[in-house]
Amino acid sequence: MFYGDLDDLPISDVLGGLERRTGTLIVTTRSVRIEIYLDNGAACSVAIGGRVVTKAHLVPKLLAKLLGVKQGSFLFASGEVRPERYRLPLPWLLIEAAGAIGEGAAASP
């Protein structure tokens, strides 16, 4: 298990260190708790505020918003994960999330 503050370690660095890990990453901010269940470095289920994200195409957009969070905490615990809903490798997710951030910036006036 490891944990810390997003002030000290950005979530992108946390996720980068989990590329081959299995367990649960919990990110807690002032307004929400996000749980990312990883199986060998691939997101297999994500929950926001206790509600499971059932559509895989929404996960990169969620991650893009999470990458912008600067305050909060994280905890990663190795172990079993929820049943697999999808299989989204972390490197791919980070690239897709960065693309979603870029699209949002390009759309802003």
C-alpha positions as CSV (number, residue, x, y, z in Angstrom):
1,M,0.0,0.0,0.0
2,F,1.2,3.5,-0.7
3,Y,-0.5,6.9,-0.3
4,G,0.1,10.6,-0.5
5,D,-1.1,14.0,-1.4
6,L,-1.7,15.3,-4.9
7,D,0.1,18.5,-3.8
8,D,3.3,16.5,-3.6
9,L,2.8,13.9,-6.4
10,P,0.6,14.6,-9.4
11,I,-1.9,11.9,-10.3
12,S,-0.2,11.4,-13.7
13,D,3.0,10.3,-11.8
14,V,0.9,8.1,-9.6
15,L,-0.7,6.4,-12.5
16,G,2.6,6.1,-14.4
17,G,3.9,4.1,-11.4
18,L,1.0,1.6,-11.6
19,E,1.5,0.3,-15.2
20,R,1.9,-3.3,-14.1
21,R,0.1,-3.3,-10.8
22,T,-3.1,-5.0,-9.6
23,G,-5.2,-3.3,-7.0
24,T,-7.3,-0.3,-6.2
25,L,-6.4,3.3,-6.6
26,I,-8.6,5.7,-4.5
27,V,-8.4,9.4,-5.2
28,T,-10.2,11.6,-2.8
29,T,-10.8,15.4,-3.4
30,R,-13.0,17.9,-1.6
31,S,-16.0,17.0,-3.8
32,V,-15.6,13.4,-4.9
33,R,-14.0,10.0,-4.4
34,I,-12.9,8.1,-7.4
35,E,-11.9,4.4,-7.4
36,I,-9.9,2.9,-10.2
37,Y,-9.6,-0.9,-10.2
38,L,-6.4,-2.1,-12.0
39,D,-5.6,-5.5,-13.2
40,N,-1.9,-5.8,-14.3
41,G,-1.9,-2.1,-15.2
42,A,-5.2,-1.9,-17.0
43,A,-8.3,-0.2,-15.7
44,C,-11.0,-2.8,-15.5
45,S,-13.5,-0.8,-13.5
46,V,-13.9,2.8,-12.3
47,A,-16.4,4.2,-9.8
48,I,-17.2,7.8,-9.0
49,G,-18.8,8.5,-5.7
50,G,-19.7,4.8,-5.4
51,R,-21.3,4.6,-8.8
52,V,-19.6,2.4,-11.4
53,V,-18.8,3.9,-14.8
54,T,-20.2,1.3,-17.1
55,K,-19.2,2.9,-20.5
56,A,-15.6,2.5,-21.3
57,H,-15.5,5.5,-23.6
58,L,-16.2,7.8,-20.6
59,V,-13.1,6.7,-18.7
60,P,-10.6,8.8,-20.6
61,K,-12.8,11.9,-20.2
62,L,-13.0,11.2,-16.5
63,L,-9.2,10.7,-16.3
64,A,-8.7,14.0,-18.2
65,K,-10.6,15.8,-15.4
66,L,-8.7,13.9,-12.8
67,L,-5.4,15.0,-14.3
68,G,-6.3,18.6,-13.6
69,V,-6.9,18.0,-9.8
70,K,-4.1,19.5,-7.7
71,Q,-5.6,19.0,-4.2
72,G,-6.6,15.8,-2.6
73,S,-5.1,12.5,-1.6
74,F,-4.5,9.1,-3.1
75,L,-4.2,5.6,-1.8
76,F,-3.2,2.5,-3.7
77,A,-3.8,-1.0,-2.2
78,S,-2.6,-4.1,-4.0
79,G,-5.0,-7.0,-4.2
80,E,-8.1,-8.3,-5.9
81,V,-10.2,-6.1,-8.0
82,R,-13.9,-5.9,-9.0
83,P,-15.1,-8.0,-11.9
84,E,-13.8,-6.7,-15.2
85,R,-16.1,-4.3,-17.1
86,Y,-13.5,-3.3,-19.7
87,R,-9.7,-3.5,-20.1
88,L,-8.1,-0.1,-20.6
89,P,-4.2,-0.1,-20.3
90,L,-2.9,2.9,-18.3
91,P,-0.5,4.1,-21.0
92,W,-3.3,4.3,-23.5
93,L,-5.6,6.0,-21.0
94,L,-3.1,8.6,-20.2
95,I,-2.6,9.4,-23.9
96,E,-6.4,9.5,-24.5
97,A,-6.9,11.7,-21.4
98,A,-4.1,14.1,-22.7
99,G,-5.9,14.3,-26.0
100,A,-9.2,15.1,-24.3
101,I,-7.4,17.9,-22.4
102,G,-6.0,19.2,-25.7
103,E,-9.4,19.1,-27.4
104,G,-11.0,21.0,-24.5
105,A,-8.2,23.7,-24.7
106,A,-8.7,24.0,-28.5
107,A,-12.4,24.5,-28.0
108,S,-11.9,27.3,-25.5
109,P,-12.0,30.9,-27.0
